[in-house]
Amino acid sequence: MADVELAAIGADAVVGNATTDDDGTATLTGIPTPETVTVATRQLPPHGADTYTPGLRSDIEVRSGSTALVTLPLVVGATVQGEVVGPTGPAARRVMYAWNEDTSQVIRTTSDSAGKYQFVGLGAGN
């Protein structure tokens, strides 16, 4: 898939960013070595009516002068939506988090002016 934003995450920080080309390929360069990274999707482009779960691959060893080939399979995900209401009515612009207990992945969204929120592309799990 083209235009997928990727990040390489080291022990303490993001150590590389890239965006996939028309063939779905990206190269993350400049990662300090040796390092063990997680490669994750940062942003997935719209793809028709489908939404995709964020991709994640952990424990990738990066060594000086070598290349590590990583494939991130994208799976059609679920959408969860709702409304935040406080004592005086809709709660606008509230930051909302969904946490996957199985993967510890956190997804963030913000409620709109009517208090409505939507998490798009959630993966399976609790």
All heavy atoms as an XYZ file, in Angstrom:
898
protein
N       0.848     -1.170      0.000
C       0.000      0.000      0.000
C       0.897      1.238      0.000
O       1.857      1.305      0.763
C      -0.913     -0.009      1.226
C      -1.865      1.166      1.261
S      -2.939      1.190      2.726
C      -3.959     -0.223      2.390
N       0.590      2.195     -0.817
C       1.363      3.439     -0.913
C       0.947      4.426      0.179
O      -0.152      4.341      0.725
C       1.138      4.077     -2.277
N       1.849      5.347      0.489
C       1.606      6.467      1.406
C       1.350      6.052      2.847
O       0.668      6.758      3.591
C       0.464      7.358      0.901
C       0.755      7.961     -0.449
O       1.927      8.334     -0.674
O      -0.163      8.046     -1.280
N       1.897      4.921      3.270
C       1.822      4.511      4.669
C       3.033      5.105      5.375
O       4.169      4.904      4.949
C       1.823      2.973      4.815
C       1.865      2.564      6.284
C       0.611      2.361      4.126
N       2.795      5.860      6.439
C       3.888      6.440      7.214
C       4.364      5.421      8.238
O       3.556      4.858      8.981
C       3.431      7.711      7.909
C       3.087      8.828      6.935
C       2.559     10.068      7.621
O       2.859     10.277      8.825
O       1.838     10.835      6.963
N       5.678      5.185      8.265
C       6.284      4.205      9.151
C       7.243      4.874     10.118
O       7.808      5.918      9.815
C       7.068      3.167      8.340
C       6.296      2.392      7.287
C       7.252      1.573      6.439
C       5.256      1.511      7.935
N       7.435      4.228     11.270
C       8.422      4.685     12.244
C       9.210      3.498     12.749
O       8.655      2.416     12.950
C       7.740      5.384     13.413
N      10.517      3.695     12.943
C      11.369      2.721     13.619
C      11.567      3.245     15.031
O      12.038      4.366     15.227
C      12.696      2.565     12.903
N      11.187      2.447     16.007
C      11.213      2.879     17.400
C      12.287      2.077     18.134
O      12.236      0.844     18.163
C       9.837      2.671     18.065
C       8.764      3.380     17.232
C       9.858      3.163     19.506
C       7.361      2.906     17.502
N      13.260      2.788     18.686
C      14.331      2.151     19.446
C      13.944      2.005     20.904
O      12.769      2.100     21.267
N      14.931      1.816     21.740
C      14.685      1.617     23.168
C      14.051      2.830     23.825
O      13.196      2.697     24.698
C      15.978      1.265     23.876
N      14.440      4.033     23.388
C      13.971      5.241     24.064
C      13.275      6.256     23.176
O      12.695      7.204     23.682
C      15.145      5.952     24.749
C      15.790      5.088     25.817
O      15.050      4.407     26.540
O      17.030      5.089     25.900
N      13.363      6.094     21.848
C      12.840      7.146     20.969
C      12.629      6.611     19.556
O      13.092      5.526     19.218
C      13.817      8.313     20.930
N      11.952      7.404     18.753
C      11.831      7.114     17.328
C      13.195      7.381     16.700
O      13.761      8.465     16.862
C      10.738      7.987     16.664
C      10.738      7.787     15.156
C       9.362      7.653     17.240
N      13.724      6.388     15.982
C      15.065      6.520     15.405
C      15.040      6.578     13.874
O      16.080      6.695     13.245
C      15.989      5.375     15.881
C      16.257      5.497     17.369
C      15.409      4.011     15.537
N      13.851      6.503     13.276
C      13.751      6.603     11.828
C      12.306      6.709     11.381
O      11.411      6.203     12.033
N      12.096      7.416     10.264
C      10.767      7.586      9.671
C      10.878      7.374      8.169
O      11.908      7.682      7.574
C      10.215      8.990      9.920
C       9.903      9.242     11.368
O       8.998      8.656     11.903
N      10.665     10.123     11.997
N       9.791      6.882      7.562
C       9.747      6.730      6.108
C       8.287      6.614      5.683
O       7.403      6.347      6.502
C      10.517      5.498      5.661
N       8.042      6.839      4.391
C       6.708      6.686      3.808
C       6.821      5.730      2.629
O       7.752      5.855      1.816
C       6.158      8.047      3.335
O       6.117      8.932      4.466
C       4.753      7.906      2.769
N       5.897      4.784      2.529
C       5.960      3.807      1.452
C       5.687      4.449      0.097
O       4.926      5.410     -0.012
C       4.960      2.656      1.672
O       3.641      3.180      1.755
C       5.277      1.872      2.929
N       6.324      3.888     -0.941
C       6.127      4.374     -2.303
C       4.938      3.648     -2.942
O       4.208      2.929     -2.253
C       7.405      4.224     -3.126
C       7.873      2.779     -3.251
O       7.067      1.839     -3.028
O       9.054      2.576     -3.579
N       4.767      3.795     -4.247
C       3.624      3.182     -4.939
C       3.619      1.663     -4.855
O       2.569      1.024     -4.974
C       3.606      3.610     -6.414
C       3.245      5.072     -6.584
O       2.647      5.656     -5.653
O       3.563      5.639     -7.647
N       4.801      1.044     -4.651
C       4.896     -0.410     -4.524
C       4.750     -0.884     -3.077
O       4.883     -2.068     -2.803
C       6.238     -0.900     -5.067
C       6.379     -0.660     -6.554
O       5.357     -0.680     -7.260
O       7.512     -0.441     -7.006
N       4.548      0.052     -2.148
C       4.440     -0.315     -0.743
C       5.786     -0.531     -0.079
O       5.876     -1.127      0.984
N       6.847     -0.027     -0.679
C       8.199     -0.205     -0.163
C       8.700      1.101      0.445
O       8.432      2.177     -0.075
C       9.141     -0.621     -1.312
O       8.633     -1.809     -1.909
C      10.551     -0.868     -0.810
N       9.431      0.976      1.541
C      10.056      2.146      2.170
C      11.407      1.729      2.725
O      11.616      0.563      3.059
C       9.181      2.691      3.289
N      12.319      2.679      2.828
C      13.629      2.416      3.400
C      13.827      3.340      4.591
O      13.747      4.553      4.461
C      14.740      2.657      2.357
O      14.508      1.812      1.235
C      16.099      2.353      2.951
N      14.081      2.738      5.736
C      14.389      3.486      6.953
C      15.907      3.527      7.059
O      16.551      2.485      7.187
C      13.783      2.795      8.173
C      12.253      2.781      8.207
C      11.738      1.621      9.018
C      11.753      4.088      8.780
N      16.490      4.709      6.992
C      17.940      4.847      7.038
C      18.348      5.666      8.254
O      17.532      6.328      8.882
C      18.466      5.534      5.760
O      17.867      6.831      5.663
C      18.143      4.721      4.523
N      19.631      5.620      8.561
C      20.177      6.436      9.642
C      19.914      5.900     11.031
O      20.102      6.611     12.015
N      19.502      4.648     11.130
C      19.247      4.062     12.450
C      20.598      3.761     13.098
O      21.448      3.118     12.486
C      18.398      2.781     12.327
C      17.031      3.128     11.719
C      18.244      2.094     13.677
C      16.189      1.922     11.358
N      20.817      4.240     14.328
C      22.096      3.966     14.990
C      22.252      2.467     15.229
O      21.264      1.771     15.476
C      21.997      4.736     16.307
C      20.556      5.015     16.506
C      19.904      5.000     15.163
N      23.488      1.967     15.135
C      23.716      0.536     15.327
C      24.699      0.313     16.457
O      25.520      1.175     16.737
C      24.279     -0.095     14.041
O      25.484      0.572     13.696
C      23.284     -0.019     12.909
N      24.668     -0.819     17.101
C      23.589     -1.807     16.983
C      22.344     -1.317     17.711
O      22.437     -0.559     18.673
C      24.177     -3.044     17.657
C      25.134     -2.493     18.679
C      25.673     -1.213     18.090
N      21.206     -1.743     17.260
C      19.925     -1.310     17.840
C      18.900     -2.397     17.566
O      18.945     -3.073     16.547
C      19.478      0.004     17.202
C      18.164      0.560     17.711
C      18.291      1.255     19.055
O      18.736      2.407     19.106
O      17.898      0.623     20.056
N      17.988     -2.570     18.485
C      16.835     -3.437     18.270
C      15.634     -2.515     18.206
O      15.397     -1.729     19.126
C      16.666     -4.457     19.412
O      17.845     -5.267     19.459
C      15.458     -5.345     19.185
N      14.904     -2.578     17.092
C      13.812     -1.638     16.873
C      12.485     -2.359     16.683
O      12.432     -3.543     16.400
C      14.075     -0.726     15.642
C      15.325      0.105     15.837
C      14.137     -1.528     14.360
N      11.439     -1.574     16.821
C      10.085     -1.966     16.439
C       9.721     -1.088     15.262
O       9.901      0.124     15.313
C       9.096     -1.735     17.600
O       9.468     -2.597     18.684
C       7.671     -2.025     17.179
N       9.225     -1.686     14.188
C       8.746     -0.918     13.049
C       7.226     -0.924     13.127
O       6.600     -1.984     13.261
C       9.227     -1.505     11.705
C       8.608     -0.759     10.534
C      10.745     -1.442     11.627
N       6.639      0.267     13.066
C       5.193      0.405     13.220
C       4.643      1.410     12.232
O       5.351      2.321     11.802
C       4.862      0.861     14.643
N       3.376      1.245     11.889
C       2.715      2.236     11.057
C       2.371      3.433     11.923
O       1.925      3.282     13.049
C       1.432      1.676     10.413
O       0.587      1.145     11.437
C       1.738      0.590      9.407
N       2.608      4.630     11.396
C       2.238      5.862     12.096
C       0.915      6.379     11.573
O       0.102      6.898     12.325
C       3.307      6.929     11.888
C       4.601      6.613     12.575
C       5.501      7.788     12.501
N       5.206      8.613     13.653
C       6.062      9.400     14.236
N       7.271      9.502     13.757
N       5.738     10.107     15.268
N       0.748      6.296     10.269
C      -0.461      6.826      9.632
C      -0.777      5.961      8.427
O       0.081      5.696      7.606
C      -0.225      8.276      9.191
C      -1.409      8.944      8.552
C      -2.509      9.236      9.549
O      -2.244      9.531     10.693
N      -3.738      9.134      9.121
N      -2.029      5.512      8.349
C      -2.489      4.718      7.211
C      -3.406      5.577      6.357
O      -4.310      6.229      6.880
C      -3.234      3.481      7.695
C      -2.370      2.467      8.435
C      -3.223      1.524      9.256
C      -1.535      1.685      7.449
N      -3.197      5.585      5.040
C      -4.059      6.400      4.174
C      -5.434      5.779      4.025
O      -5.614      4.580      4.232
C      -3.310      6.380      2.838
C      -2.591      5.080      2.844
C      -2.201      4.846      4.282
N      -6.458      6.573      3.659
C      -7.780      6.001      3.387
C      -7.673      5.029      2.215
O      -6.880      5.235      1.300
C      -8.634      7.207      3.001
C      -7.819      8.412      3.259
C      -6.398      7.998      3.455
N      -8.434      3.956      2.278
C      -8.392      2.951      1.216
C      -9.817      2.481      0.942
O     -10.230      1.414      1.382
C      -7.496      1.787      1.632
C      -7.069      0.930      0.497
N      -7.780     -0.161      0.093
C      -6.018      1.025     -0.328
C      -7.181     -0.727     -0.936
N      -6.109     -0.024     -1.201
N     -10.580      3.320      0.240
C     -11.976      2.988     -0.015
C     -12.748      2.945      1.291
O     -12.533      3.756      2.182
N     -13.634      1.980      1.422
C     -14.444      1.845      2.637
C     -13.701      1.089      3.733
O     -14.149      1.058      4.876
C     -15.750      1.129      2.316
N     -12.555      0.472      3.399
C     -11.832     -0.329      4.375
C     -10.986      0.533      5.301
O     -10.455      1.560      4.900
C     -10.898     -1.318      3.669
C     -11.646     -2.385      2.905
O     -12.792     -2.688      3.290
O     -11.085     -2.915      1.934
N     -10.865      0.100      6.530
C      -9.911      0.677      7.461
C      -8.988     -0.449      7.896
O      -9.385     -1.604      7.938
C     -10.605      1.276      8.699
O     -11.325      0.254      9.376
C     -11.550      2.391      8.313
N      -7.750     -0.115      8.196
C      -6.772     -1.137      8.527
C      -6.257     -0.965      9.935
O      -6.133      0.146     10.434
C      -5.598     -1.070      7.546
C      -5.999     -1.506      6.162
C      -6.520     -0.609      5.249
C      -5.878     -2.836      5.792
C      -6.903     -1.017      3.985
C      -6.262     -3.254      4.532
C      -6.768     -2.339      3.633
O      -7.156     -2.747      2.396
N      -5.938     -2.093     10.563
C      -5.326     -2.038     11.880
C      -3.882     -1.594     11.717
O      -3.255     -1.882     10.693
C      -5.351     -3.409     12.580
O      -4.577     -4.328     11.822
C      -6.748     -3.921     12.738
N      -3.341     -0.879     12.677
C      -1.929     -0.490     12.590
C      -1.041     -1.729     12.569
O      -1.297     -2.701     13.270
C      -1.716      0.319     13.872
C      -3.082      0.798     14.243
C      -4.015     -0.297     13.820
N      -0.004     -1.695     11.737
C       0.945     -2.806     11.665
C       2.082     -2.598     12.644
O       2.453     -1.463     12.955
N       2.643     -3.700     13.124
C       3.701     -3.620     14.128
C       4.579     -4.865     14.028
O       4.057     -5.976     13.976
C       3.068     -3.542     15.517
C       3.969     -3.390     16.717
C       4.489     -1.964     16.797
C       3.202     -3.720     17.983
N       5.901     -4.666     13.981
C       6.857     -5.772     14.029
C       7.922     -5.418     15.051
O       8.545     -4.362     14.963
C       7.532     -5.989     12.684
C       6.778     -6.891     11.735
C       6.849     -8.314     12.272
N       5.965     -9.235     11.656
C       6.138     -9.828     10.492
N       7.174     -9.554      9.761
N       5.274    -10.701     10.066
N       8.150     -6.292     16.025
C       9.081     -6.014     17.122
C      10.368     -6.813     16.994
O      10.444     -7.781     16.243
C       8.420     -6.366     18.458
O       7.251     -5.628     18.636
N      11.337     -6.420     17.786
C      12.603     -7.136     17.948
C      13.383     -7.319     16.653
O      13.915     -8.389     16.377
C      12.385     -8.497     18.632
C      11.787     -8.347     20.014
O      12.150     -7.373     20.701
O      10.958     -9.183     20.405
N      13.467     -6.260     15.850
C      14.242     -6.299     14.613
C      15.651     -5.809     14.929
O      15.838     -4.685     15.392
C      13.589     -5.415     13.534
C      12.172     -5.911     13.274
C      14.422     -5.405     12.268
C      11.287     -4.911     12.594
N      16.629     -6.660     14.701
C      18.017     -6.313     15.003
C      18.627     -5.572     13.820
O      18.600     -6.055     12.695
C      18.813     -7.567     15.312
C      18.377     -8.225     16.610
C      19.229     -9.418     16.981
O      20.430     -9.437     16.607
O      18.699    -10.322     17.640
N      19.165     -4.383     14.106
C      19.812     -3.560     13.086
C      21.302     -3.593     13.375
O      21.733     -3.281     14.479
C      19.281     -2.110     13.125
C      19.985     -1.260     12.090
C      17.779     -2.092     12.921
N      22.075     -3.994     12.345
C      23.528     -4.061     12.485
C      24.179     -3.191     11.423
O      23.645     -3.060     10.321
C      24.001     -5.505     12.330
C      23.518     -6.400     13.441
C      24.207     -7.757     13.361
N      23.759     -8.595     14.444
C      22.897     -9.590     14.302
N      22.404     -9.880     13.127
N      22.542    -10.317     15.344
N      25.323     -2.650     11.731
C      26.053     -1.786     10.804
C      26.343     -2.515      9.493
O      26.776     -3.661      9.490
C      27.362     -1.343     11.454
O      28.038     -0.468     10.601
N      26.059     -1.840      8.374
C      26.343     -2.397      7.055
C      25.390     -3.471      6.592
O      25.632     -4.109      5.581
N      24.302     -3.701      7.301
C      23.368     -4.762      6.904
C      22.001     -4.181      6.573
O      21.699     -3.037      6.876
C      23.229     -5.799      8.020
O      22.574     -5.229      9.142
N      21.191     -5.004      5.955
C      19.823     -4.632      5.620
C      18.888     -5.653      6.250
O      19.131     -6.856      6.161
C      19.614     -4.639      4.083
O      20.506     -3.697      3.500
C      18.192     -4.291      3.721
N      17.840     -5.166      6.892
C      16.813     -6.049      7.464
C      15.524     -5.834      6.681
O      15.024     -4.714      6.603
C      16.604     -5.732      8.942
N      15.024     -6.884      6.070
C      13.776     -6.816      5.320
C      12.633     -7.108      6.281
O      12.629     -8.130      6.962
C      13.779     -7.824      4.177
C      12.523     -7.867      3.322
C      12.299     -6.533      2.627
C      12.631     -8.980      2.297
N      11.666     -6.191      6.345
C      10.535     -6.319      7.272
C       9.245     -6.179      6.485
O       9.093     -5.262      5.686
C      10.597     -5.224      8.366
C       9.408     -5.328      9.292
C      11.898     -5.299      9.123
N       8.318     -7.084      6.713
C       7.004     -7.000      6.091
C       5.973     -6.730      7.184
O       5.949     -7.424      8.200
C       6.645     -8.316      5.365
O       7.637     -8.563      4.373
C       5.278     -8.227      4.714
N       5.149     -5.698      6.980
C       4.077     -5.381      7.915
C       2.747     -5.714      7.247
O       2.274     -4.960      6.403
C       4.077     -3.893      8.282
C       5.205     -3.394      9.139
C       5.078     -1.894      9.346
C       5.220     -4.088     10.470
N       2.141     -6.841      7.604
C       0.836     -7.149      7.010
C      -0.234     -6.228      7.597
O      -0.258     -5.981      8.801
C       0.591     -8.604      7.397
C       1.486     -8.864      8.554
C       2.607     -7.886      8.480
N      -1.074     -5.691      6.733
C      -2.175     -4.836      7.184
C      -3.463     -5.630      7.094
O      -3.742     -6.274      6.088
C      -2.259     -3.576      6.324
C      -1.026     -2.687      6.351
C      -1.215     -1.492      5.423
C      -0.726     -2.221      7.761
N      -4.244     -5.579      8.149
C      -5.488     -6.335      8.240
C      -6.645     -5.347      8.372
O      -6.534     -4.357      9.098
C      -5.452     -7.273      9.473
C      -6.749     -8.029      9.635
C      -4.267     -8.222      9.380
N      -7.743     -5.619      7.667
C      -8.922     -4.760      7.790
C      -9.354     -4.754      9.250
O      -9.464     -5.796      9.882
C     -10.065     -5.243      6.871
C     -11.323     -4.422      7.106
C      -9.640     -5.147      5.411
N      -9.548     -3.563      9.792
C      -9.853     -3.416     11.209
C     -11.275     -2.984     11.479
O     -12.085     -2.813     10.580
N     -11.548     -2.802     12.743
C     -12.884     -2.433     13.212
C     -12.938     -0.946     13.544
O     -11.922     -0.303     13.745
C     -13.237     -3.237     14.455
N     -14.156     -0.421     13.611
C     -14.385      0.962     14.010
C     -15.253      0.956     15.263
O     -16.236      0.235     15.333
C     -15.101      1.744     12.887
O     -14.255      1.749     11.744
C     -15.396      3.169     13.305
N     -14.844      1.745     16.248
C     -15.632      1.928     17.462
C     -15.932      3.411     17.562
O     -15.043      4.249     17.423
C     -14.863      1.461     18.720
C     -15.619      1.812     19.987
C     -14.589     -0.033     18.651
N     -17.197      3.738     17.779
C     -17.575      5.145     17.882
C     -18.550      5.341     19.025
O     -19.184      4.404     19.478
C     -18.179      5.631     16.572
C     -19.380      4.857     16.111
C     -19.761      5.207     14.678
O     -18.976      5.751     13.931
N     -20.977      4.882     14.307
N     -18.627      6.560     19.482
C     -19.520      6.869     20.587
C     -19.613      8.362     20.804
O     -19.233      9.157     19.951
N     -20.092      8.720     21.972
C     -20.283     10.121     22.306
C     -19.895     10.341     23.755
O     -20.204      9.525     24.620
C     -21.752     10.497     22.089
C     -22.079     11.938     22.333
C     -23.545     12.251     22.037
O     -24.308     11.336     21.694
O     -23.908     13.413     22.169
N     -19.201     11.454     24.017
C     -18.819     11.829     25.372
C     -19.795     12.896     25.843
O     -19.970     13.925     25.185
C     -17.383     12.392     25.426
C     -16.999     12.723     26.854
C     -16.411     11.413     24.810
N     -20.446     12.635     26.973
C     -21.433     13.577     27.508
C     -21.082     13.869     28.961
O     -20.840     12.955     29.745
C     -22.861     12.991     27.410
C     -23.874     13.968     27.981
C     -23.196     12.629     25.977
N     -21.035     15.149     29.291
C     -20.782     15.566     30.661
C     -22.064     16.056     31.314
O     -23.152     15.967     30.726
N     -21.986     16.607     32.511
C     -23.174     17.060     33.229
C     -23.926     18.194     32.521
O     -25.122     18.374     32.727
C     -22.642     17.535     34.579
C     -21.180     17.363     34.566
C     -20.772     16.744     33.281
N     -23.200     18.939     31.664
C     -23.863     20.056     30.982
C     -24.096     19.789     29.498
O     -24.457     20.693     28.754
C     -23.031     21.343     31.136
O     -21.734     21.123     30.564
C     -22.907     21.741     32.599
N     -23.869     18.557     29.047
C     -24.095     18.218     27.635
C     -22.873     17.618     26.995
O     -21.984     17.107     27.677
N     -22.791     17.662     25.641
C     -21.675     17.058     24.922
C     -20.330     17.620     25.370
O     -20.195     18.807     25.626
C     -21.944     17.419     23.458
C     -23.397     17.728     23.398
C     -23.764     18.286     24.736
N     -19.351     16.723     25.488
C     -18.004     17.121     25.887
C     -17.141     17.223     24.633
O     -16.670     16.223     24.103
C     -17.427     16.113     26.875
N     -16.976     18.445     24.152
C     -16.230     18.693     22.908
C     -14.728     18.618     23.136
O     -14.228     18.928     24.206
C     -16.599     20.069     22.358
N     -14.023     18.181     22.104
C     -12.566     18.173     22.052
C     -11.897     17.471     23.239
O     -10.910     17.946     23.786
C     -12.035     19.583     21.887
C     -12.465     20.198     20.540
C     -12.063     21.599     20.391
N     -12.847     22.552     19.669
C     -13.968     22.416     19.014
N     -14.551     21.275     18.954
N     -14.574     23.397     18.393
N     -12.449     16.351     23.610
C     -11.857     15.525     24.673
C     -10.953     14.487     24.032
O     -11.327     13.842     23.064
C     -12.925     14.803     25.490
C     -13.910     15.705     26.145
C     -13.274     16.430     27.297
N     -14.335     17.144     28.005
C     -14.146     18.198     28.725
N     -12.958     18.689     28.878
N     -15.143     18.795     29.320
N      -9.768     14.326     24.573
C      -8.849     13.312     24.060
C      -9.308     11.955     24.593
O      -9.557     11.790     25.786
C      -7.402     13.608     24.494
C      -6.463     12.504     24.030
C      -6.958     14.960     23.946
N      -9.430     11.004     23.666
C      -9.904      9.664     23.998
C      -8.811      8.658     23.632
O      -8.123      8.840     22.626
C     -11.169      9.331     23.200
C     -12.269     10.361     23.291
S     -13.053     10.373     24.893
C     -13.811      8.776     24.891
N      -8.658      7.600     24.427
C      -7.666      6.572     24.157
C      -8.338      5.206     24.133
O      -9.211      4.922     24.953
C      -6.591      6.549     25.251
C      -5.782      7.816     25.321
C      -6.146      8.845     26.182
C      -4.657      7.979     24.525
C      -5.397     10.010     26.248
C      -3.909      9.149     24.593
C      -4.282     10.149     25.453
O      -3.550     11.307     25.513
N      -7.908      4.374     23.191
C      -8.291      2.960     23.174
C      -7.002      2.184     23.401
O      -5.985      2.433     22.740
C      -8.921      2.581     21.842
N      -7.027      1.243     24.325
C      -5.844      0.463     24.648
C      -6.140     -0.999     24.388
O      -7.112     -1.539     24.920
C      -5.453      0.674     26.102
C      -4.283     -0.141     26.552
C      -3.028     -0.117     26.026
C      -4.252     -1.093     27.620
N      -2.206     -0.991     26.695
C      -2.945     -1.607     27.683
C      -5.191     -1.554     28.518
C      -2.547     -2.571     28.609
C      -4.801     -2.504     29.445
C      -3.494     -3.000     29.483
N      -5.325     -1.644     23.554
C      -5.475     -3.066     23.278
C      -4.724     -3.826     24.360
O      -3.498     -3.768     24.433
C      -4.939     -3.397     21.885
C      -5.201     -4.833     21.504
O      -5.076     -5.739     22.318
N      -5.557     -5.042     20.252
N      -5.446     -4.537     25.224
C      -4.826     -5.263     26.330
C      -3.912     -6.380     25.849
O      -2.984     -6.764     26.549
C      -5.899     -5.857     27.239
C      -6.704     -4.828     27.992
C      -7.798     -5.446     28.842
O      -7.871     -6.684     28.948
O      -8.596     -4.678     29.410
N      -4.172     -6.922     24.648
C      -3.370     -8.029     24.132
C      -2.025     -7.572     23.579
O      -1.032     -8.283     23.687
C      -4.139     -8.776     23.036
C      -5.454     -9.357     23.559
O      -5.516     -9.729     24.749
O      -6.413     -9.428     22.777
N      -1.978     -6.381     22.968
C      -0.749     -5.893     22.327
C      -0.150     -4.672     23.020
O       0.932     -4.238     22.657
C      -1.029     -5.508     20.859
O      -1.940     -4.391     20.845
C      -1.595     -6.673     20.072
N      -0.872     -4.087     23.970
C      -0.483     -2.848     24.664
C      -0.413     -1.654     23.730
O       0.171     -0.633     24.055
C       0.849     -3.005     25.403
O       0.723     -3.972     26.415
N      -1.020     -1.759     22.559
C      -1.037     -0.643     21.618
C      -2.100      0.366     22.049
O      -3.195     -0.007     22.451
C      -1.313     -1.138     20.212
C      -1.169     -0.049     19.186
C      -1.181     -0.610     17.783
O      -1.783     -1.632     17.531
N      -0.525      0.077     16.876
N      -1.760      1.642     21.965
C      -2.668      2.719     22.340
C      -3.013      3.527     21.091
O      -2.133      3.919     20.334
C      -2.035      3.644     23.401
C      -2.959      4.791     23.736
C      -1.681      2.852     24.651
N      -4.303      3.760     20.871
C      -4.780      4.575     19.763
C      -5.444      5.804     20.376
O      -6.168      5.696     21.359
C      -5.827      3.814     18.910
C      -5.329      2.426     18.533
C      -6.247      4.630     17.713
C      -4.496      2.327     17.333
N      -5.202      6.960     19.784
C      -5.727      8.219     20.329
C      -6.649      8.878     19.306
O      -6.404      8.840     18.114
C      -4.560      9.135     20.631
C      -4.953     10.498     21.099
C      -3.736     11.350     21.276
N      -4.144     12.742     21.260
C      -3.384     13.732     21.568
N      -2.142     13.521     21.908
N      -3.826     14.949     21.536
N      -7.717      9.493     19.794
C      -8.589     10.307     18.962
C      -9.136     11.438     19.822
O      -8.936     11.466     21.031
C      -9.729      9.468     18.323
O     -10.369     10.228     17.309
C     -10.753      9.027     19.360
N      -9.823     12.378     19.207
C     -10.397     13.519     19.923
C     -11.865     13.643     19.552
O     -12.230     13.503     18.384
C      -9.658     14.817     19.545
O      -8.266     14.635     19.813
C     -10.166     16.005     20.340
N     -12.706     13.912     20.537
C     -14.134     14.105     20.253
C     -14.335     15.421     19.498
O     -13.590     16.383     19.670
C     -14.964     14.087     21.548
O     -14.594     15.144     22.408
N     -15.366     15.440     18.653
C     -15.644     16.651     17.875
C     -16.463     17.641     18.706
O     -16.662     17.444     19.908
C     -16.330     16.304     16.548
C     -17.711     15.683     16.722
O     -18.304     15.752     17.833
O     -18.218     15.133     15.736
N     -16.953     18.692     18.082
C     -17.687     19.738     18.802
C     -19.000     19.238     19.397
O     -19.528     19.833     20.327
C     -17.956     20.928     17.882
O     -18.733     20.513     16.775
N     -19.517     18.120     18.883
C     -20.754     17.534     19.428
C     -20.451     16.397     20.414
O     -21.366     15.684     20.844
C     -21.626     17.013     18.285
N     -19.170     16.193     20.766
C     -18.788     15.151     21.706
C     -18.657     13.772     21.069
O     -18.400     12.800     21.757
N     -18.789     13.663     19.754
C     -18.701     12.368     19.080
C     -17.234     12.031     18.795
O     -16.440     12.887     18.445
C     -19.506     12.387     17.787
C     -20.989     12.602     18.036
C     -21.780     12.470     16.752
C     -23.238     12.771     16.932
N     -23.913     12.052     17.948
N     -16.908     10.743     18.970
C     -15.553     10.277     18.684
C     -15.620      8.996     17.871
O     -16.660      8.331     17.808
C     -14.761     10.041     19.982
C     -15.306      8.907     20.813
C     -14.842      7.611     20.623
C     -16.278      9.129     21.774
C     -15.347      6.562     21.384
C     -16.775      8.091     22.541
C     -16.309      6.802     22.340
O     -16.805      5.774     23.078
N     -14.491      8.651     17.249
C     -14.421      7.449     16.438
C     -12.978      6.938     16.429
O     -12.047      7.686     16.182
C     -14.886      7.764     15.017
C     -14.992      6.564     14.123
C     -15.561      6.948     12.757
O     -15.048      7.839     12.094
N     -16.613      6.259     12.366
N     -12.825      5.651     16.752
C     -11.555      4.961     16.593
C     -11.674      4.112     15.344
O     -12.587      3.301     15.239
C     -11.266      4.052     17.797
C     -11.016      4.797     19.069
C     -12.001      4.901     20.034
C      -9.786      5.376     19.312
C     -11.772      5.577     21.219
C      -9.538      6.057     20.489
C     -10.546      6.169     21.443
N     -10.777      4.301     14.399
C     -10.836      3.621     13.118
C      -9.658      2.658     12.979
O      -8.538      2.999     13.338
C     -10.825      4.643     11.963
C     -10.850      3.952     10.611
C     -12.002      5.604     12.088
N      -9.920      1.471     12.471
C      -8.849      0.503     12.199
C      -8.346     -0.228     13.400
O      -7.185     -0.607     13.465
N      -9.211     -0.491     14.378
C      -8.792     -1.217     15.571
C      -8.585     -2.687     15.253
O      -9.340     -3.292     14.499
C      -9.831     -1.084     16.676
C     -10.071      0.313     17.225
C     -11.182      0.295     18.264
C      -8.817      0.895     17.812
N      -7.556     -3.282     15.872
C      -7.300     -4.693     15.702
C      -8.134     -5.518     16.667
O      -8.750     -5.005     17.594
N      -8.137     -6.821     16.433
C      -8.882     -7.739     17.292
C      -8.243     -7.783     18.674
O      -7.043     -7.597     18.818
C      -8.902     -9.124     16.675
N      -9.022     -8.035     19.674
C      -8.520     -8.175     21.038
C      -9.386     -7.437     22.030
O     -10.416     -6.866     21.689
N      -8.944     -7.459     23.277
C      -9.675     -6.762     24.333
C      -9.222     -5.319     24.403
O      -8.074     -5.017     24.330
C      -9.390     -7.436     25.694
C      -9.992     -8.812     25.746
O     -11.068     -9.073     25.223
N      -9.260     -9.741     26.370
